[in-house]
């Protein structure tokens, strides 16, 4: 059995509103005393932050309350789960990034019961980070 990977640094848990702002300023002002901090996963950048999943669009893979680690230094690739900010509203959303030849880029909700699971990307959003880890609190 090999030793566990070395964890270095901490990641702040931010709100979805702060995540929308993160795309524009690459940080938000955080009061260290009022923020939950979690160990940064191996190979995640120092810019990594944590969001708590809300809503059911990514069920069954991500239940509401799951903590996701988002790395803004990683590039979106097809099949990766991402946080994107809608440019018209500034609202952050959590979906799977898909790029299909001939169909272009889109965001996909994983919930099989989700109405209209595909959201075409046509300049209406900006990917701000890739999910690099998740944690379920019990």
Secondary structure, DSSP 8 states (H G I E B T S, - for coil): --------SEEEB--HHHHHHHHHHS-----TTTS-EEE--TT--TT-EEEE--SSTTTTTS-TT-EEEEETTS---TT-EEEEEETTT--EEEEEEEEETTTEEEEE---TT-TT-EEE-SSSEEEEEEEEEEE---
